Amino acid sequence: MSATAPFKYQVTQPPHTIRNFRWVICGLLLYATTVNYMDRAVLGILEPTIAADLHWSDTEYGVISMVFQIGYAIMMPLAGRVIDSIGLRIGYALATLLWSISSLAHSLAGSGFQFGIARLGLGLGEAANFPACIKAVADWFPKRERAFATGIFNGGSNLGAILAPLLVPAVYAHFGWRAAFLFTGSLSFTFVVLWLIIYREPEKHPRLSAQELALIRSDQEGTSTDTVPYREVLEHRAAWAFLIGKFLTDPVWWFYLFWLPNFLHNAYHVELAHIGAPLITVYAASAVGSIGGGWLSSFLIEHGSPVQKARKVAMLVCALAVTAVIFVPEVSSSLWWTVALIGIAAAAHQGWSANLFTVASDNFPRAAVGSVVGLGGLGGAVGGALVQLSVGKWLDYSHGAYGPIFIICGCIYLVALLIIHLLLPKRRETATPSGFSPA
């Protein structure tokens, strides 16, 4: 008996904690969002090449892109609900596995219909990414750090969009376009493994110190884990502010992601081998905007600004910066002036998005965050689906007139901010054991 005592002591001794472990979790979210966006960006980059092979029109490509967003829209509220119910660790892993398989399936497609099926599966799986990430931020970060943490992981959407045009043309040049889907799809499997190994809830994580857990929970009033009914969520103005904000502005980002390569190809004859530099420039600027927008509101909060006011000021700065894209038609003779204007607008969108996401975690208890983000994602995906089809039909009808599209993209954020300002309560709704305080 005495011979086995030291062994028992060693296996039951808790492992050493890691200082600032919450940022390790943030790094995982950044990686997941990066591979998520690589998977969804590949088709847009290869679209001129695949369209030539399969004889697509702009309308047909718009329909294929719309199918992705239909799947995204269908699953968004369900994904948030599932994540709230079964937890982040298993729910996020299953969703990532689905989008990985769907991404790989693109390599087998030989028609527009088959691409549509693969895109549907990709949308169904990828819908869980942002509900999962926002819930993780709400679980792992105090309120004053959430916008900054959101800006960091949301920067993965830009990093993925940077890496895709950097790597996809190289894979295509050596192995063909089907191999490009195999390459990006396989990367998502690595996240599934890392997530299952590393992630646990804060209260159960052996690497998290008691001091850091106390910091994380220091300004979180609500600790209930009960699922909150959608009916109850939708009774609050903050939910509608978030949903409408996503409905109006998410389609702009989808437009950049799915149509920017097409625009550069048609307007400036930028071929696949040379598409990387313009796209990388746009999305590198977006990465800076994502982190900068989150930092701005966090900075204002640290210096005494009320939370809601800090979010709105940061969103106003971003909405004004987005208007740069209106002037794209005025610099049509210069590729790099065009890239600069779109880069400013894309960066401002990501700063806007980092703050818009915090509307969910600022105004709702942690048990409801995934559901709220899912509803917002539904709104964004429905708006995106409508825009994808409309853009395709408009471009076929107008023979490639992008000018009116850029004008709408530049103005819609100010409209969205006005609506959000009118809907958001002057004081933050406070979580109670039953869910919410009165709106």
C-alpha positions as CSV (number, residue, x, y, z in Angstrom):
1,M,0.0,0.0,0.0
2,S,2.8,2.4,0.9
3,A,4.5,1.7,-2.4
4,T,1.5,3.0,-4.4
5,A,0.9,6.1,-2.3
6,P,3.4,8.4,-4.1
7,F,1.9,7.4,-7.4
8,K,-1.7,8.3,-6.2
9,Y,-0.5,11.6,-5.0
10,Q,1.1,12.5,-8.3
11,V,-1.9,11.7,-10.5
12,T,-4.3,13.6,-8.3
13,Q,-2.2,16.7,-8.0
14,P,-3.7,19.4,-10.2
15,P,-1.4,20.6,-13.0
16,H,0.1,24.0,-12.9
17,T,-2.0,27.0,-13.9
18,I,-1.0,29.2,-16.8
19,R,-1.0,33.0,-16.3
20,N,-3.5,34.9,-18.3
21,F,-4.9,31.6,-19.7
22,R,-8.0,33.4,-21.0
23,W,-5.9,34.7,-23.9
24,V,-5.0,31.1,-24.8
25,I,-8.7,30.6,-25.3
26,C,-8.9,33.8,-27.4
27,G,-6.1,32.4,-29.5
28,L,-8.1,29.2,-30.2
29,L,-11.0,31.4,-31.3
30,L,-8.8,33.4,-33.6
31,Y,-7.5,30.2,-35.2
32,A,-11.0,28.8,-35.7
33,T,-12.2,32.0,-37.2
34,T,-9.2,32.1,-39.5
35,V,-9.8,28.6,-41.0
36,N,-13.5,29.3,-41.1
37,Y,-13.0,32.2,-43.4
38,M,-10.4,30.4,-45.5
39,D,-12.9,27.7,-46.2
40,R,-15.6,30.2,-47.3
41,A,-13.3,32.5,-49.2
42,V,-11.8,29.8,-51.6
43,L,-14.8,29.8,-54.0
44,G,-14.8,33.6,-54.4
45,I,-11.1,33.6,-55.3
46,L,-11.4,30.7,-57.8
47,E,-14.8,31.9,-59.2
48,P,-13.5,33.3,-62.5
49,T,-11.6,30.1,-63.1
50,I,-14.3,27.7,-62.1
51,A,-17.0,29.9,-63.9
52,A,-14.9,29.6,-67.1
53,D,-14.8,25.8,-66.7
54,L,-18.5,25.3,-65.8
55,H,-19.9,28.3,-67.8
56,W,-21.5,30.2,-64.9
57,S,-23.2,33.5,-65.2
58,D,-23.1,36.2,-62.5
59,T,-26.7,35.2,-61.6
60,E,-25.8,31.6,-61.2
61,Y,-22.9,32.4,-59.0
62,G,-25.1,34.6,-57.0
63,V,-27.5,31.7,-56.5
64,I,-24.7,29.4,-55.3
65,S,-23.5,32.1,-52.9
66,M,-27.1,32.6,-51.8
67,V,-27.4,28.9,-51.0
68,F,-24.5,29.1,-48.6
69,Q,-26.2,31.9,-46.8
70,I,-29.6,30.1,-46.7
71,G,-27.8,27.3,-44.8
72,Y,-26.1,29.9,-42.6
73,A,-29.5,31.5,-41.9
74,I,-31.3,28.3,-41.2
75,M,-28.6,27.1,-38.7
76,M,-27.7,30.3,-37.0
77,P,-30.5,30.4,-34.4
78,L,-30.3,26.6,-34.0
79,A,-26.6,26.7,-33.6
80,G,-26.8,29.3,-30.8
81,R,-29.5,27.3,-29.1
82,V,-27.5,24.0,-29.3
83,I,-24.4,25.7,-28.0
84,D,-26.3,27.2,-25.1
85,S,-27.8,23.8,-24.3
86,I,-25.0,21.3,-24.7
87,G,-22.1,23.6,-24.2
88,L,-19.2,25.0,-26.2
89,R,-16.8,22.1,-26.1
90,I,-18.9,19.5,-27.9
91,G,-21.2,21.8,-29.9
92,Y,-18.3,23.8,-31.4
93,A,-16.3,20.7,-32.3
94,L,-19.3,19.1,-34.0
95,A,-20.0,22.2,-36.1
96,T,-16.4,22.5,-37.1
97,L,-16.4,18.9,-38.2
98,L,-19.5,19.5,-40.4
99,W,-18.0,22.5,-42.1
100,S,-14.7,20.7,-42.7
101,I,-16.4,17.8,-44.4
102,S,-18.5,20.2,-46.5
103,S,-15.4,22.2,-47.5
104,L,-13.7,19.0,-48.7
105,A,-16.8,18.1,-50.7
106,H,-16.3,21.1,-53.0
107,S,-13.4,19.2,-54.5
108,L,-15.9,16.6,-55.8
109,A,-18.4,19.0,-57.4
110,G,-18.7,19.1,-61.1
111,S,-21.8,21.3,-61.6
112,G,-23.4,24.4,-60.2
113,F,-26.0,22.2,-58.4
114,Q,-23.3,20.1,-56.7
115,F,-21.5,23.2,-55.6
116,G,-24.7,24.5,-54.2
117,I,-25.1,21.3,-52.1
118,A,-21.5,21.7,-50.8
119,R,-22.1,25.4,-50.0
120,L,-25.3,24.5,-48.1
121,G,-23.4,22.1,-45.9
122,L,-20.6,24.7,-45.4
123,G,-23.2,27.3,-44.4
124,L,-24.9,24.9,-41.9
125,G,-21.6,24.2,-40.2
126,E,-20.0,27.6,-40.2
127,A,-23.1,29.2,-38.7
128,A,-21.9,28.0,-35.3
129,N,-18.6,29.9,-35.3
130,F,-19.7,33.3,-34.1
131,P,-22.3,32.2,-31.6
132,A,-19.6,29.9,-30.1
133,C,-16.9,32.6,-30.1
134,I,-19.1,35.3,-28.6
135,K,-20.3,32.9,-25.9
136,A,-16.7,31.9,-25.2
137,V,-15.7,35.6,-24.8
138,A,-18.7,36.1,-22.5
139,D,-17.6,33.1,-20.4
140,W,-13.9,33.9,-20.3
141,F,-13.5,37.7,-20.2
142,P,-14.7,40.5,-17.9
143,K,-16.9,43.0,-19.6
144,R,-14.2,45.6,-20.0
145,E,-12.0,43.2,-22.1
146,R,-14.8,41.7,-24.2
147,A,-14.7,44.1,-27.2
148,F,-10.9,43.8,-27.4
149,A,-11.0,40.0,-27.2
150,T,-13.8,40.0,-29.8
151,G,-11.7,42.3,-32.0
152,I,-8.8,39.8,-31.8
153,F,-10.8,36.7,-32.7
154,N,-12.8,38.6,-35.2
155,G,-9.5,39.5,-36.8
156,G,-9.4,35.8,-37.9
157,S,-12.0,36.7,-40.5
158,N,-9.4,39.0,-42.0
159,L,-6.4,36.7,-41.4
160,G,-8.3,33.9,-43.2
161,A,-9.2,36.2,-46.0
162,I,-5.5,37.2,-46.3
163,L,-4.1,33.7,-46.2
164,A,-6.6,32.4,-48.7
165,P,-5.5,34.6,-51.7
166,L,-1.9,34.0,-50.6
167,L,-2.1,30.2,-50.6
168,V,-5.0,29.2,-52.8
169,P,-3.4,30.5,-56.1
170,A,-0.2,28.6,-55.3
171,V,-2.1,25.4,-54.6
172,Y,-4.2,25.9,-57.8
173,A,-1.0,26.5,-59.9
174,H,0.5,23.2,-58.9
175,F,-2.5,20.9,-58.3
176,G,-5.6,22.5,-59.7
177,W,-8.7,24.1,-58.1
178,R,-10.0,20.9,-56.6
179,A,-6.9,20.5,-54.5
180,A,-7.4,24.1,-53.1
181,F,-10.6,22.9,-51.4
182,L,-8.9,19.8,-50.0
183,F,-6.1,22.0,-48.6
184,T,-8.3,24.5,-46.8
185,G,-10.9,21.9,-45.6
186,S,-8.3,19.8,-44.0
187,L,-7.0,22.7,-41.8
188,S,-10.3,22.8,-39.9
189,F,-9.8,19.3,-38.6
190,T,-6.8,20.5,-36.7
191,F,-8.9,22.9,-34.8
192,V,-11.3,20.1,-33.7
193,V,-8.4,18.2,-32.1
194,L,-7.0,21.3,-30.4
195,W,-10.4,22.4,-29.1
196,L,-11.3,19.1,-27.6
197,I,-7.9,18.8,-25.9
198,I,-7.7,22.3,-24.5
199,Y,-11.2,23.7,-23.9
200,R,-13.1,23.4,-20.6
201,E,-15.4,25.8,-18.8
202,P,-13.6,28.4,-16.7
203,E,-14.8,26.9,-13.4
204,K,-13.6,23.5,-14.4
205,H,-10.4,24.3,-16.2
206,P,-7.2,23.0,-14.4
207,R,-5.0,25.6,-16.1
208,L,-7.0,28.6,-14.8
209,S,-5.9,30.1,-11.5
210,A,-8.4,31.2,-8.9
211,Q,-7.2,34.7,-9.2
212,E,-7.9,34.8,-12.9
213,L,-11.3,33.2,-12.5
214,A,-12.1,36.0,-10.0
215,L,-11.0,38.6,-12.5
216,I,-13.2,37.0,-15.2
217,R,-16.2,37.0,-13.0
218,S,-15.6,40.4,-11.4
219,D,-18.2,42.4,-13.3
220,Q,-20.5,39.6,-14.4
221,E,-23.8,39.9,-12.6
222,G,-25.6,36.9,-14.1
223,T,-24.3,33.3,-13.5
224,S,-27.5,31.4,-14.5
225,T,-26.9,28.6,-17.0
226,D,-30.6,28.0,-17.7
227,T,-31.6,28.2,-21.3
228,V,-33.6,31.4,-22.1
229,P,-36.6,31.1,-24.4
230,Y,-36.4,33.0,-27.7
231,R,-39.7,34.7,-26.9
232,E,-38.2,36.2,-23.8
233,V,-35.0,37.3,-25.7
234,L,-37.1,39.0,-28.4
235,E,-39.0,41.0,-25.8
236,H,-35.9,43.2,-25.3
237,R,-34.9,46.0,-27.6
238,A,-31.2,45.1,-27.4
239,A,-32.0,41.9,-29.3
240,W,-33.7,43.8,-32.1
241,A,-30.9,46.3,-32.2
242,F,-28.4,43.5,-32.7
243,L,-30.5,41.6,-35.2
244,I,-31.3,44.7,-37.4
245,G,-27.7,45.8,-37.2
246,K,-26.5,42.5,-38.5
247,F,-29.3,42.3,-41.2
248,L,-28.2,45.7,-42.6
249,T,-24.4,45.5,-42.4
250,D,-23.4,41.9,-42.6
251,P,-24.3,41.7,-46.3
252,V,-21.6,44.3,-47.1
253,W,-18.9,42.0,-45.7
254,W,-20.4,39.1,-47.7
255,F,-20.3,41.3,-50.8
256,Y,-16.6,42.0,-50.3
257,L,-15.8,38.3,-49.6
258,F,-17.7,36.8,-52.5
259,W,-17.7,39.5,-55.1
260,L,-14.4,41.5,-54.7
261,P,-12.3,39.0,-56.8
262,N,-14.9,39.2,-59.5
263,F,-14.9,43.0,-59.4
264,L,-11.1,43.2,-59.6
265,H,-11.1,40.7,-62.5
266,N,-13.8,42.5,-64.5
267,A,-12.8,46.1,-63.7
268,Y,-9.0,45.8,-63.7
269,H,-8.4,42.4,-65.4
270,V,-6.6,41.1,-62.3
271,E,-6.0,37.4,-63.0
272,L,-5.8,34.7,-60.3
273,A,-2.0,34.6,-60.3
274,H,-2.0,38.3,-59.3
275,I,-5.2,38.6,-57.2
276,G,-3.3,38.0,-53.9
277,A,-1.8,41.4,-53.5
278,P,-5.0,43.5,-53.7
279,L,-7.0,41.1,-51.6
280,I,-4.3,40.8,-49.0
281,T,-4.1,44.6,-48.7
282,V,-7.8,44.9,-48.2
283,Y,-8.0,42.2,-45.5
284,A,-4.8,43.3,-43.8
285,A,-6.4,46.7,-43.3
286,S,-9.5,44.8,-42.0
287,A,-7.5,43.0,-39.4
288,V,-6.2,46.4,-38.1
289,G,-9.7,47.7,-38.1
290,S,-11.1,44.8,-36.2
291,I,-8.6,45.1,-33.3
292,G,-8.7,48.9,-33.4
293,G,-12.5,49.1,-33.2
294,G,-12.5,46.8,-30.2
295,W,-9.7,48.7,-28.6
296,L,-11.4,52.0,-29.0
297,S,-14.5,51.2,-27.0
298,S,-12.5,49.4,-24.4
299,F,-10.3,52.4,-24.1
300,L,-13.3,54.7,-23.6
301,I,-14.7,52.4,-21.0
302,E,-11.4,52.3,-19.1
303,H,-11.5,56.1,-19.0
304,G,-14.9,56.3,-17.5
305,S,-17.3,56.2,-20.4
306,P,-20.5,54.2,-19.9
307,V,-20.5,51.0,-21.8
308,Q,-23.4,51.8,-24.2
309,K,-22.0,55.2,-25.0
310,A,-18.5,53.8,-25.7
311,R,-19.9,51.2,-28.0
312,K,-22.0,53.7,-29.9
313,V,-19.1,56.2,-30.2
314,A,-16.8,53.5,-31.6
315,M,-19.5,52.4,-34.1
316,L,-20.1,56.0,-35.2
317,V,-16.4,56.4,-36.0
318,C,-16.5,53.2,-38.0
319,A,-19.7,54.1,-39.8
320,L,-18.2,57.4,-40.9
321,A,-15.0,55.7,-42.1
322,V,-17.0,53.2,-44.2
323,T,-18.3,56.0,-46.4
324,A,-14.9,56.0,-48.1
325,V,-16.1,53.2,-50.4
326,I,-18.7,55.5,-52.0
327,F,-15.8,57.1,-53.9
328,V,-14.6,53.9,-55.6
329,P,-16.3,54.8,-58.9
330,E,-14.4,58.2,-58.9
331,V,-11.0,56.5,-58.9
332,S,-11.9,53.8,-61.4
333,S,-8.7,54.4,-63.4
334,S,-6.5,53.4,-60.5
335,L,-6.4,49.9,-59.1
336,W,-4.6,50.8,-55.9
337,W,-6.7,53.9,-55.1
338,T,-9.7,51.5,-55.4
339,V,-8.0,49.0,-53.1
340,A,-7.2,51.7,-50.6
341,L,-10.8,52.9,-50.4
342,I,-12.2,49.4,-50.1
343,G,-9.6,48.6,-47.5
344,I,-10.6,51.6,-45.3
345,A,-14.3,50.5,-45.6
346,A,-13.5,46.9,-44.9
347,A,-11.4,47.8,-41.8
348,A,-14.2,50.1,-40.6
349,H,-16.7,47.2,-41.0
350,Q,-14.6,45.0,-38.8
351,G,-14.3,47.6,-36.2
352,W,-18.0,48.1,-36.3
353,S,-18.6,44.3,-36.1
354,A,-16.4,43.9,-33.0
355,N,-18.5,46.5,-31.2
356,L,-21.9,45.2,-32.6
357,F,-21.1,41.7,-31.3
358,T,-20.7,43.1,-27.8
359,V,-24.3,44.3,-27.8
360,A,-25.2,40.7,-27.1
361,S,-22.7,40.0,-24.3
362,D,-23.3,43.5,-22.7
363,N,-27.1,43.3,-22.6
364,F,-27.8,39.6,-21.9
365,P,-26.9,37.0,-19.3
366,R,-24.2,34.4,-20.4
367,A,-26.9,31.7,-20.7
368,A,-28.6,33.6,-23.5
369,V,-25.6,35.0,-25.5
370,G,-25.3,32.1,-28.0
371,S,-29.0,32.4,-28.7
372,V,-28.9,36.1,-29.2
373,V,-25.9,35.9,-31.5
374,G,-27.6,33.2,-33.4
375,L,-30.7,35.4,-34.0
376,G,-28.4,38.2,-35.2
377,G,-26.6,35.8,-37.4
378,L,-29.9,34.7,-38.9
379,G,-30.7,38.4,-39.7
380,G,-27.2,38.9,-41.2
381,A,-27.5,35.7,-43.3
382,V,-31.0,36.5,-44.6
383,G,-29.8,40.0,-45.6
384,G,-26.7,38.4,-47.2
385,A,-28.8,35.9,-49.1
386,L,-31.0,38.6,-50.5
387,V,-28.0,40.7,-51.5
388,Q,-26.1,37.8,-53.2
389,L,-29.0,37.1,-55.5
390,S,-29.7,40.8,-56.1
391,V,-26.0,41.6,-56.9
392,G,-25.8,38.8,-59.4
393,K,-29.0,39.8,-61.2
394,W,-28.0,43.5,-61.1
395,L,-24.6,42.8,-62.6
396,D,-26.1,40.7,-65.4
397,Y,-28.7,43.4,-66.1
398,S,-26.3,46.4,-65.9
399,H,-23.4,44.6,-67.6
400,G,-21.1,44.9,-64.5
401,A,-22.1,48.3,-63.1
402,Y,-20.7,48.1,-59.5
403,G,-21.0,51.9,-58.7
404,P,-24.5,51.8,-57.1
405,I,-23.6,48.8,-55.0
406,F,-20.6,50.7,-53.5
407,I,-22.8,53.7,-52.7
408,I,-25.3,51.5,-50.8
409,C,-22.4,49.8,-49.0
410,G,-21.1,53.2,-47.9
411,C,-24.4,54.6,-46.5
412,I,-26.0,51.6,-44.8
413,Y,-24.0,51.7,-41.6
414,L,-25.2,55.2,-40.7
415,V,-28.8,54.0,-41.2
416,A,-28.1,51.0,-39.0
417,L,-26.5,53.1,-36.3
418,L,-29.5,55.4,-36.1
419,I,-31.8,52.4,-35.6
420,I,-29.5,50.9,-33.0
421,H,-29.3,54.2,-31.2
422,L,-33.1,54.4,-31.0
423,L,-33.6,50.8,-29.9
424,L,-30.8,50.3,-27.3
425,P,-31.9,51.2,-23.8
426,K,-30.2,54.1,-22.1
427,R,-29.2,51.8,-19.3
428,R,-28.0,48.3,-19.7
429,E,-30.4,45.5,-19.0
430,T,-29.3,43.6,-16.0
431,A,-29.3,39.8,-15.7
432,T,-31.4,38.4,-12.8
433,P,-31.6,34.8,-11.7
434,S,-34.7,34.3,-13.9
435,G,-33.1,35.8,-16.9
436,F,-33.5,39.6,-17.4
437,S,-34.7,42.7,-15.7
438,P,-37.5,44.6,-17.4
439,A,-36.5,46.3,-20.6
